Amino acid sequence: MDNIKNKKIIRFPIENKNEITSLKAGEFVYITGTIYTARDAAHERLIELIENNESLPFNFQNNIVYYAGPSPAKEGQIVGSIGPTTSGRMDAYTPQLMDNSLIYMIGKGKRSQDVSNTIKKHEGLYFAAIGGAGAYIAKCVKSISLITFEDLGTEAIYKVVVHEMPVIVAIDSRGNTAYL
């Protein structure tokens, strides 16, 4: 994949929303920059923070959340496997998080119609990472640091800097889906 001509690279945090809204479902792109990991337990806590009018651990605006729980690094590695988690497990939380500025996500699998509608409403995007490619994706990671919810272990929120992480636009900003 490293020799692909005319790679479309999307940088996070987003500086130009037009670059994102021009993407179409089914398009293959690479993500470079800062992403944040969060899975089920972290999503539940983020909702609790919102409902209690407390500060969020990072600014959702123009950032992206990757539904992943990074495995611990082995000696000489930055991180262990960092493959995507099934996104449907976050569907109950996603509309409320999107209403609070989180509109870009990476995971695997289909999303509910409610989430698709909310993505369209906010002109967000849902990218699919390739399930089973966690070891390959780990090679794209340049650094990783804990942000919050340390007690959740691999389900804590981590800030991850990636270089050319391969993803597919699964739901575009118009609500079109790559899934049949």
FENMOCOR-V921907 format. One record per residue. N is the residue number from 1. PHI is phi in whole degrees, -180 to 180 (none if undefined). BURIAL is I if it has 9 or more other C-alpha atoms within 8 Angstrom, else O. Layout:
<<N;PHI;BURIAL> <N;PHI;BURIAL>>
This chain:
<<1;none;O> <2;-71;O> <3;-101;O> <4;-69;O> <5;-78;O> <6;56;O> <7;-58;O> <8;-95;O> <9;-108;I> <10;-107;I> <11;-103;I> <12;-118;I> <13;-67;I> <14;-67;I> <15;-106;O> <16;-130;O> <17;-62;O> <18;-60;O> <19;-62;O> <20;-78;I> <21;-69;I> <22;-82;O> <23;-70;I> <24;-120;I> <25;-53;I> <26;95;I> <27;-75;O> <28;-96;I> <29;-139;I> <30;-121;I> <31;-107;I> <32;-128;I> <33;124;I> <34;-98;I> <35;-127;I> <36;-123;I> <37;-93;I> <38;-165;I> <39;-117;I> <40;-49;I> <41;-63;I> <42;-67;I> <43;-62;I> <44;-59;I> <45;-69;O> <46;-62;I> <47;-63;I> <48;-60;O> <49;-61;I> <50;-62;I> <51;-65;O> <52;-95;O> <53;53;O> <54;-99;O> <55;-68;O> <56;-85;O> <57;-71;O> <58;-155;O> <59;-78;O> <60;-66;I> <61;-53;O> <62;68;I> <63;-104;I> <64;-134;I> <65;-111;I> <66;-106;I> <67;-76;I> <68;-153;I> <69;-122;I> <70;-61;I> <71;-75;I> <72;-59;O> <73;-75;I> <74;-87;O> <75;-54;O> <76;87;O> <77;-109;O> <78;-81;I> <79;-154;I> <80;-81;I> <81;-57;I> <82;-141;I> <83;-85;I> <84;-73;I> <85;-98;I> <86;-60;I> <87;-69;I> <88;-56;I> <89;-68;O> <90;-99;I> <91;-59;I> <92;-65;O> <93;-97;I> <94;-60;I> <95;-57;I> <96;-67;O> <97;-66;I> <98;-66;I> <99;-67;O> <100;-113;O> <101;88;I> <102;-88;I> <103;-122;I> <104;-123;I> <105;-141;I> <106;-130;I> <107;-164;I> <108;-143;I> <109;91;O> <110;-67;O> <111;-116;I> <112;-70;O> <113;-63;O> <114;-60;O> <115;-66;I> <116;-58;I> <117;-64;I> <118;-70;I> <119;-60;I> <120;-63;I> <121;-57;O> <122;-98;I> <123;52;I> <124;-90;I> <125;-150;I> <126;-123;I> <127;-101;I> <128;-106;I> <129;-92;I> <130;-83;I> <131;-62;I> <132;86;O> <133;-106;O> <134;-57;I> <135;-70;I> <136;-66;O> <137;-61;I> <138;-58;I> <139;-69;O> <140;-84;I> <141;-80;I> <142;-102;I> <143;-162;O> <144;-148;I> <145;-146;O> <146;-70;I> <147;-102;I> <148;-165;O> <149;63;I> <150;-53;I> <151;-63;O> <152;-84;I> <153;63;O> <154;-67;O> <155;-90;I> <156;-65;I> <157;-92;I> <158;-119;I> <159;-96;I> <160;-126;I> <161;-100;I> <162;-121;I> <163;-128;I> <164;54;I> <165;-78;I> <166;-76;I> <167;-145;I> <168;-119;I> <169;-71;I> <170;-91;I> <171;-135;I> <172;-89;I> <173;-67;I> <174;-98;O> <175;89;I> <176;-73;I> <177;-119;I> <178;-83;I> <179;-85;O> <180;-79;O>>
